[in-house]
Amino acid sequence: MASTYDFPSDLLAGQEELHQVRAELLALLKRLPWSVEPLDGFSDTGGWRKVERPASPGWTDDEQAEVEKLRCRERELTVFVSGHRFWSEVATAEKVDARMRLKHTRDVPS
């Protein structure tokens, strides 16, 4: 039988924002050039798999600042969620299950 947990609203909100920040950061990183600094492209066809990269113009100062802002917020939220007082109320044997359920609360239809 699966356990249910009465997650506090601030913990649920923190977890939801963490999902959003991570999604935004991932989308941004996918749009940015592969290298932060300007670098020439390269091609390595002699290895066991072909690796190619076009020249990278690098990231602008604004792009670097946006990535840093999102990473900072991600760290803050991770500390908030993982250090929340709620976890002291959960039995040690149930903490992994509770954490996984919190991570997937948005997957459950309301």
DOFI-172233 format. One record per atom (N, C-alpha, C, O): atom name; x, y, z. Coordinates in steps of 0.02 Angstrom, whole numbers, plus 50000, padded with zeros to 5 digits. Example, Ala and Ser with C-alpha at 12.3 -4.5 7.8 and 13.67 -1.06 7.14 Angstrom:
2
+----+-------+-------+-------+
| at |    xx |    yy |    zz |
+----+-------+-------+-------+
|  N | 50660 | 49716 | 50390 |
| CA | 50615 | 49775 | 50390 |
|  C | 50660 | 49835 | 50390 |
|  O | 50712 | 49834 | 50423 |
|  N | 50642 | 49888 | 50354 |
| CA | 50684 | 49947 | 50357 |
|  C | 50645 | 50002 | 50394 |
|  O | 50670 | 50057 | 50402 |
+----+-------+-------+-------+
This chain:
110
+----+-------+-------+-------+
| at |    xx |    yy |    zz |
+----+-------+-------+-------+
|  N | 50042 | 49941 | 50000 |
| CA | 50000 | 50000 | 50000 |
|  C | 50044 | 50062 | 50000 |
|  O | 50091 | 50068 | 50039 |
|  N | 50029 | 50108 | 49957 |
| CA | 50068 | 50169 | 49951 |
|  C | 50049 | 50218 | 50006 |
|  O | 49991 | 50226 | 50023 |
|  N | 50099 | 50251 | 50033 |
| CA | 50088 | 50302 | 50083 |
|  C | 50069 | 50368 | 50049 |
|  O | 50089 | 50381 | 49992 |
|  N | 50032 | 50408 | 50085 |
| CA | 50018 | 50476 | 50061 |
|  C | 50047 | 50523 | 50113 |
|  O | 50051 | 50507 | 50172 |
|  N | 50066 | 50581 | 50090 |
| CA | 50098 | 50630 | 50135 |
|  C | 50061 | 50696 | 50129 |
|  O | 50039 | 50716 | 50075 |
|  N | 50055 | 50729 | 50185 |
| CA | 50022 | 50794 | 50187 |
|  C | 50077 | 50848 | 50183 |
|  O | 50098 | 50876 | 50233 |
|  N | 50100 | 50860 | 50121 |
| CA | 50154 | 50908 | 50112 |
|  C | 50129 | 50979 | 50126 |
|  O | 50075 | 50998 | 50103 |
|  N | 50168 | 51018 | 50164 |
| CA | 50149 | 51088 | 50176 |
|  C | 50149 | 51127 | 50110 |
|  O | 50186 | 51112 | 50064 |
|  N | 50106 | 51178 | 50107 |
| CA | 50099 | 51216 | 50045 |
|  C | 50164 | 51251 | 50024 |
|  O | 50177 | 51256 | 49965 |
|  N | 50204 | 51274 | 50073 |
| CA | 50266 | 51308 | 50054 |
|  C | 50317 | 51259 | 50024 |
|  O | 50356 | 51277 | 49980 |
|  N | 50316 | 51197 | 50048 |
| CA | 50360 | 51145 | 50020 |
|  C | 50337 | 51127 | 49949 |
|  O | 50379 | 51120 | 49904 |
|  N | 50272 | 51120 | 49939 |
| CA | 50246 | 51106 | 49872 |
|  C | 50263 | 51163 | 49824 |
|  O | 50283 | 51151 | 49767 |
|  N | 50255 | 51225 | 49847 |
| CA | 50271 | 51283 | 49805 |
|  C | 50345 | 51285 | 49789 |
|  O | 50364 | 51300 | 49732 |
|  N | 50387 | 51271 | 49838 |
| CA | 50459 | 51270 | 49827 |
|  C | 50479 | 51217 | 49776 |
|  O | 50521 | 51229 | 49732 |
|  N | 50450 | 51158 | 49782 |
| CA | 50465 | 51104 | 49734 |
|  C | 50441 | 51123 | 49664 |
|  O | 50476 | 51109 | 49615 |
|  N | 50382 | 51153 | 49659 |
| CA | 50356 | 51173 | 49593 |
|  C | 50401 | 51226 | 49561 |
|  O | 50417 | 51222 | 49502 |
|  N | 50422 | 51275 | 49601 |
| CA | 50467 | 51326 | 49574 |
|  C | 50534 | 51295 | 49553 |
|  O | 50563 | 51315 | 49502 |
|  N | 50558 | 51246 | 49591 |
| CA | 50620 | 51212 | 49574 |
|  C | 50612 | 51177 | 49505 |
|  O | 50657 | 51181 | 49464 |
|  N | 50556 | 51144 | 49494 |
| CA | 50543 | 51114 | 49428 |
|  C | 50545 | 51167 | 49374 |
|  O | 50576 | 51157 | 49321 |
|  N | 50513 | 51223 | 49386 |
| CA | 50510 | 51277 | 49336 |
|  C | 50578 | 51306 | 49321 |
|  O | 50596 | 51317 | 49263 |
|  N | 50617 | 51319 | 49374 |
| CA | 50684 | 51348 | 49365 |
|  C | 50729 | 51300 | 49326 |
|  O | 50766 | 51321 | 49282 |
|  N | 50725 | 51236 | 49344 |
| CA | 50766 | 51187 | 49308 |
|  C | 50747 | 51182 | 49235 |
|  O | 50790 | 51176 | 49191 |
|  N | 50682 | 51185 | 49220 |
| CA | 50659 | 51182 | 49150 |
|  C | 50683 | 51244 | 49112 |
|  O | 50705 | 51239 | 49055 |
|  N | 50678 | 51302 | 49144 |
| CA | 50700 | 51364 | 49112 |
|  C | 50775 | 51363 | 49100 |
|  O | 50798 | 51384 | 49046 |
|  N | 50813 | 51339 | 49148 |
| CA | 50886 | 51334 | 49141 |
|  C | 50904 | 51286 | 49085 |
|  O | 50948 | 51301 | 49044 |
|  N | 50873 | 51229 | 49083 |
| CA | 50886 | 51180 | 49030 |
|  C | 50871 | 51208 | 48961 |
|  O | 50911 | 51200 | 48914 |
|  N | 50814 | 51242 | 48955 |
| CA | 50796 | 51272 | 48890 |
|  C | 50847 | 51325 | 48870 |
|  O | 50866 | 51329 | 48811 |
|  N | 50869 | 51366 | 48917 |
| CA | 50918 | 51417 | 48902 |
|  C | 50984 | 51386 | 48880 |
|  O | 51013 | 51407 | 48830 |
|  N | 51008 | 51335 | 48916 |
| CA | 51071 | 51303 | 48899 |
|  C | 51068 | 51270 | 48831 |
|  O | 51119 | 51268 | 48795 |
|  N | 51010 | 51244 | 48812 |
| CA | 51004 | 51214 | 48745 |
|  C | 51008 | 51266 | 48690 |
|  O | 51031 | 51251 | 48635 |
|  N | 50986 | 51327 | 48704 |
| CA | 50987 | 51381 | 48654 |
|  C | 51056 | 51413 | 48646 |
|  O | 51073 | 51438 | 48593 |
|  N | 51095 | 51411 | 48699 |
| CA | 51160 | 51445 | 48699 |
|  C | 51213 | 51407 | 48660 |
|  O | 51207 | 51346 | 48651 |
|  N | 51264 | 51442 | 48636 |
| CA | 51320 | 51407 | 48604 |
|  C | 51351 | 51355 | 48651 |
|  O | 51345 | 51361 | 48712 |
|  N | 51385 | 51306 | 48623 |
| CA | 51412 | 51251 | 48662 |
|  C | 51468 | 51272 | 48709 |
|  O | 51481 | 51237 | 48758 |
|  N | 51501 | 51327 | 48695 |
| CA | 51556 | 51350 | 48737 |
|  C | 51542 | 51420 | 48765 |
|  O | 51518 | 51463 | 48729 |
|  N | 51557 | 51429 | 48828 |
| CA | 51548 | 51495 | 48859 |
|  C | 51595 | 51546 | 48827 |
|  O | 51575 | 51602 | 48812 |
|  N | 51657 | 51526 | 48816 |
| CA | 51707 | 51569 | 48785 |
|  C | 51708 | 51557 | 48710 |
|  O | 51694 | 51501 | 48688 |
|  N | 51724 | 51607 | 48670 |
| CA | 51730 | 51596 | 48597 |
|  C | 51784 | 51543 | 48583 |
|  O | 51841 | 51548 | 48607 |
|  N | 51767 | 51493 | 48544 |
| CA | 51814 | 51440 | 48525 |
|  C | 51803 | 51421 | 48452 |
|  O | 51748 | 51425 | 48426 |
|  N | 51857 | 51399 | 48421 |
| CA | 51853 | 51373 | 48353 |
|  C | 51815 | 51307 | 48353 |
|  O | 51813 | 51272 | 48404 |
|  N | 51786 | 51291 | 48297 |
| CA | 51753 | 51226 | 48290 |
|  C | 51804 | 51171 | 48282 |
|  O | 51864 | 51185 | 48272 |
|  N | 51782 | 51109 | 48286 |
| CA | 51828 | 51053 | 48277 |
|  C | 51789 | 50993 | 48251 |
|  O | 51728 | 50989 | 48255 |
|  N | 51827 | 50946 | 48225 |
| CA | 51799 | 50884 | 48200 |
|  C | 51849 | 50829 | 48216 |
|  O | 51908 | 50835 | 48201 |
|  N | 51824 | 50775 | 48245 |
| CA | 51866 | 50717 | 48261 |
|  C | 51832 | 50656 | 48232 |
|  O | 51786 | 50629 | 48261 |
|  N | 51856 | 50635 | 48174 |
| CA | 51826 | 50578 | 48140 |
|  C | 51868 | 50515 | 48150 |
|  O | 51850 | 50462 | 48125 |
|  N | 51923 | 50519 | 48187 |
| CA | 51967 | 50462 | 48196 |
|  C | 51950 | 50419 | 48256 |
|  O | 51978 | 50364 | 48263 |
|  N | 51905 | 50441 | 48298 |
| CA | 51887 | 50402 | 48358 |
|  C | 51833 | 50351 | 48343 |
|  O | 51814 | 50341 | 48286 |
|  N | 51809 | 50319 | 48395 |
| CA | 51757 | 50267 | 48386 |
|  C | 51690 | 50297 | 48368 |
|  O | 51645 | 50262 | 48343 |
|  N | 51682 | 50362 | 48380 |
| CA | 51622 | 50397 | 48356 |
|  C | 51642 | 50466 | 48333 |
|  O | 51688 | 50497 | 48360 |
|  N | 51607 | 50490 | 48284 |
| CA | 51622 | 50556 | 48255 |
|  C | 51598 | 50611 | 48302 |
|  O | 51542 | 50609 | 48327 |
|  N | 51641 | 50659 | 48315 |
| CA | 51625 | 50716 | 48357 |
|  C | 51639 | 50779 | 48318 |
|  O | 51695 | 50789 | 48293 |
|  N | 51589 | 50822 | 48313 |
| CA | 51598 | 50886 | 48278 |
|  C | 51566 | 50941 | 48318 |
|  O | 51514 | 50932 | 48350 |
|  N | 51597 | 50998 | 48316 |
| CA | 51568 | 51058 | 48347 |
|  C | 51582 | 51117 | 48300 |
|  O | 51638 | 51124 | 48276 |
|  N | 51532 | 51158 | 48288 |
| CA | 51545 | 51218 | 48248 |
|  C | 51582 | 51269 | 48292 |
|  O | 51586 | 51261 | 48353 |
|  N | 51607 | 51321 | 48262 |
| CA | 51639 | 51374 | 48301 |
|  C | 51587 | 51404 | 48348 |
|  O | 51528 | 51411 | 48331 |
|  N | 51609 | 51421 | 48408 |
| CA | 51564 | 51450 | 48459 |
|  C | 51581 | 51523 | 48469 |
|  O | 51639 | 51540 | 48482 |
|  N | 51531 | 51567 | 48462 |
| CA | 51545 | 51638 | 48475 |
|  C | 51550 | 51653 | 48550 |
|  O | 51568 | 51709 | 48569 |
|  N | 51535 | 51603 | 48591 |
| CA | 51535 | 51615 | 48664 |
|  C | 51469 | 51645 | 48687 |
|  O | 51425 | 51659 | 48647 |
|  N | 51464 | 51654 | 48752 |
| CA | 51403 | 51682 | 48781 |
|  C | 51414 | 51757 | 48792 |
|  O | 51469 | 51779 | 48808 |
|  N | 51361 | 51795 | 48785 |
| CA | 51364 | 51866 | 48802 |
|  C | 51364 | 51874 | 48878 |
|  O | 51349 | 51826 | 48914 |
|  N | 51380 | 51933 | 48901 |
| CA | 51378 | 51946 | 48973 |
|  C | 51307 | 51936 | 49000 |
|  O | 51298 | 51910 | 49055 |
|  N | 51257 | 51957 | 48962 |
| CA | 51187 | 51948 | 48984 |
|  C | 51169 | 51874 | 48989 |
|  O | 51135 | 51854 | 49036 |
|  N | 51192 | 51835 | 48941 |
| CA | 51177 | 51763 | 48943 |
|  C | 51211 | 51730 | 49003 |
|  O | 51181 | 51688 | 49037 |
|  N | 51274 | 51749 | 49016 |
| CA | 51309 | 51722 | 49073 |
|  C | 51274 | 51741 | 49138 |
|  O | 51269 | 51701 | 49184 |
|  N | 51250 | 51803 | 49142 |
| CA | 51216 | 51827 | 49202 |
|  C | 51150 | 51790 | 49211 |
|  O | 51132 | 51773 | 49268 |
|  N | 51114 | 51777 | 49157 |
| CA | 51051 | 51740 | 49162 |
|  C | 51062 | 51669 | 49186 |
|  O | 51024 | 51644 | 49228 |
|  N | 51113 | 51635 | 49159 |
| CA | 51128 | 51567 | 49181 |
|  C | 51147 | 51568 | 49255 |
|  O | 51123 | 51525 | 49293 |
|  N | 51188 | 51614 | 49276 |
| CA | 51208 | 51618 | 49347 |
|  C | 51149 | 51632 | 49391 |
|  O | 51143 | 51603 | 49445 |
|  N | 51104 | 51676 | 49370 |
| CA | 51044 | 51692 | 49409 |
|  C | 51001 | 51629 | 49419 |
|  O | 50977 | 51616 | 49474 |
|  N | 50991 | 51591 | 49365 |
| CA | 50950 | 51531 | 49370 |
|  C | 50985 | 51477 | 49412 |
|  O | 50952 | 51442 | 49451 |
|  N | 51050 | 51470 | 49404 |
| CA | 51086 | 51420 | 49445 |
|  C | 51085 | 51438 | 49519 |
|  O | 51078 | 51394 | 49562 |
|  N | 51090 | 51502 | 49533 |
| CA | 51087 | 51525 | 49603 |
|  C | 51018 | 51510 | 49633 |
|  O | 51013 | 51485 | 49688 |
|  N | 50966 | 51526 | 49594 |
| CA | 50898 | 51513 | 49619 |
|  C | 50886 | 51438 | 49626 |
|  O | 50853 | 51417 | 49673 |
|  N | 50914 | 51398 | 49582 |
| CA | 50908 | 51325 | 49587 |
|  C | 50940 | 51300 | 49651 |
|  O | 50912 | 51258 | 49686 |
|  N | 50999 | 51326 | 49667 |
| CA | 51032 | 51307 | 49730 |
|  C | 50990 | 51327 | 49791 |
|  O | 50982 | 51288 | 49838 |
|  N | 50964 | 51388 | 49790 |
| CA | 50923 | 51412 | 49846 |
|  C | 50862 | 51366 | 49857 |
|  O | 50847 | 51347 | 49913 |
|  N | 50829 | 51350 | 49803 |
| CA | 50770 | 51308 | 49808 |
|  C | 50787 | 51237 | 49829 |
|  O | 50749 | 51206 | 49867 |
|  N | 50843 | 51211 | 49805 |
| CA | 50864 | 51144 | 49824 |
|  C | 50876 | 51141 | 49900 |
|  O | 50856 | 51094 | 49933 |
|  N | 50910 | 51191 | 49926 |
| CA | 50923 | 51195 | 49998 |
|  C | 50857 | 51201 | 50036 |
|  O | 50847 | 51169 | 50087 |
|  N | 50811 | 51244 | 50011 |
| CA | 50747 | 51253 | 50044 |
|  C | 50708 | 51187 | 50047 |
|  O | 50684 | 51168 | 50100 |
|  N | 50702 | 51154 | 49990 |
| CA | 50663 | 51092 | 49987 |
|  C | 50695 | 51037 | 50028 |
|  O | 50661 | 51004 | 50067 |
|  N | 50760 | 51026 | 50020 |
| CA | 50792 | 50971 | 50055 |
|  C | 50800 | 50983 | 50129 |
|  O | 50805 | 50935 | 50168 |
|  N | 50802 | 51046 | 50150 |
| CA | 50810 | 51061 | 50221 |
|  C | 50746 | 51081 | 50256 |
|  O | 50747 | 51104 | 50313 |
|  N | 50689 | 51073 | 50223 |
| CA | 50625 | 51093 | 50251 |
|  C | 50610 | 51055 | 50316 |
|  O | 50627 | 50996 | 50322 |
|  N | 50578 | 51089 | 50362 |
| CA | 50562 | 51058 | 50427 |
|  C | 50517 | 50997 | 50420 |
|  O | 50517 | 50954 | 50464 |
|  N | 50479 | 50992 | 50366 |
| CA | 50435 | 50934 | 50355 |
|  C | 50473 | 50868 | 50359 |
|  O | 50446 | 50819 | 50385 |
|  N | 50535 | 50867 | 50334 |
| CA | 50572 | 50804 | 50331 |
|  C | 50588 | 50775 | 50400 |
|  O | 50598 | 50715 | 50407 |
|  N | 50590 | 50818 | 50451 |
| CA | 50602 | 50793 | 50519 |
|  C | 50542 | 50756 | 50546 |
|  O | 50548 | 50719 | 50595 |
|  N | 50484 | 50765 | 50516 |
| CA | 50423 | 50731 | 50538 |
|  C | 50412 | 50664 | 50503 |
|  O | 50367 | 50626 | 50522 |
|  N | 50453 | 50650 | 50452 |
| CA | 50445 | 50588 | 50413 |
|  C | 50493 | 50536 | 50441 |
|  O | 50551 | 50550 | 50453 |
|  N | 50467 | 50475 | 50451 |
| CA | 50509 | 50420 | 50475 |
|  C | 50566 | 50408 | 50426 |
|  O | 50557 | 50413 | 50365 |
|  N | 50623 | 50392 | 50453 |
| CA | 50683 | 50381 | 50412 |
|  C | 50670 | 50332 | 50355 |
|  O | 50691 | 50344 | 50298 |
|  N | 50636 | 50277 | 50370 |
| CA | 50624 | 50226 | 50320 |
|  C | 50578 | 50250 | 50264 |
|  O | 50575 | 50219 | 50210 |
|  N | 50542 | 50305 | 50274 |
| CA | 50494 | 50331 | 50225 |
|  C | 50520 | 50392 | 50187 |
|  O | 50486 | 50415 | 50141 |
|  N | 50578 | 50418 | 50206 |
| CA | 50600 | 50482 | 50176 |
|  C | 50612 | 50478 | 50101 |
|  O | 50594 | 50524 | 50065 |
|  N | 50640 | 50424 | 50077 |
| CA | 50653 | 50418 | 50005 |
|  C | 50586 | 50416 | 49968 |
|  O | 50578 | 50450 | 49917 |
|  N | 50539 | 50377 | 49993 |
| CA | 50473 | 50373 | 49961 |
|  C | 50439 | 50442 | 49962 |
|  O | 50410 | 50463 | 49912 |
|  N | 50442 | 50476 | 50019 |
| CA | 50410 | 50542 | 50025 |
|  C | 50442 | 50591 | 49976 |
|  O | 50407 | 50630 | 49944 |
|  N | 50508 | 50590 | 49971 |
| CA | 50543 | 50636 | 49926 |
|  C | 50524 | 50623 | 49854 |
|  O | 50512 | 50670 | 49816 |
|  N | 50520 | 50560 | 49835 |
| CA | 50501 | 50543 | 49766 |
|  C | 50430 | 50565 | 49752 |
|  O | 50415 | 50589 | 49698 |
|  N | 50385 | 50557 | 49801 |
| CA | 50316 | 50578 | 49791 |
|  C | 50311 | 50654 | 49784 |
|  O | 50272 | 50680 | 49744 |
|  N | 50351 | 50690 | 49824 |
| CA | 50351 | 50763 | 49818 |
|  C | 50375 | 50784 | 49748 |
|  O | 50346 | 50828 | 49717 |
|  N | 50428 | 50752 | 49724 |
| CA | 50455 | 50769 | 49658 |
|  C | 50404 | 50758 | 49603 |
|  O | 50407 | 50790 | 49550 |
|  N | 50358 | 50711 | 49614 |
| CA | 50310 | 50693 | 49562 |
|  C | 50239 | 50714 | 49577 |
|  O | 50192 | 50689 | 49545 |
|  N | 50229 | 50759 | 49624 |
| CA | 50160 | 50781 | 49640 |
|  C | 50127 | 50814 | 49580 |
|  O | 50067 | 50810 | 49572 |
|  N | 50166 | 50847 | 49538 |
| CA | 50137 | 50880 | 49479 |
|  C | 50114 | 50830 | 49427 |
|  O | 50075 | 50847 | 49382 |
|  N | 50138 | 50767 | 49431 |
| CA | 50119 | 50715 | 49384 |
|  C | 50051 | 50684 | 49401 |
|  O | 50021 | 50651 | 49359 |
|  N | 50028 | 50695 | 49463 |
| CA | 49966 | 50664 | 49486 |
|  C | 49908 | 50711 | 49470 |
|  O | 49909 | 50769 | 49489 |
|  N | 49856 | 50686 | 49434 |
| CA | 49799 | 50729 | 49420 |
|  C | 49764 | 50750 | 49485 |
|  O | 49757 | 50710 | 49531 |
|  N | 49743 | 50813 | 49488 |
| CA | 49711 | 50839 | 49548 |
|  C | 49638 | 50820 | 49550 |
|  O | 49603 | 50838 | 49597 |
+----+-------+-------+-------+
